[in-house]
Amino acid sequence: MEEFLIISFRSRTQVMHFARILRGAGIFSDIISTPRQVAVGCGLSVKVKETDRLQALTLMKQANLEGYAYTARQEYGTIRLFDQNPR
């Protein structure tokens, strides 16, 4: 199963802004509904491949965005968080 990074933000504006930053840097991302287990944010999150973790978190810091990053994987149709790394 593939691992990925979920980054939650306080507002939808921040989610959309960060997705544009990632796209501009050539990093594929999805905007997803924030998993129930993540009790922070606006209800939307950005999902990126785990292999893009370092670059995504670096871009987030450079953009002065504050978010919460979680490593996760998809299991049987649901997202399971297994490593929480609040920024």
Helices and strands as residue ranges (DSSP letters): E 3-9, H 12-24, E 29-33, E 44-49, G 50-52, H 53-62, E 67-75, E 78-86
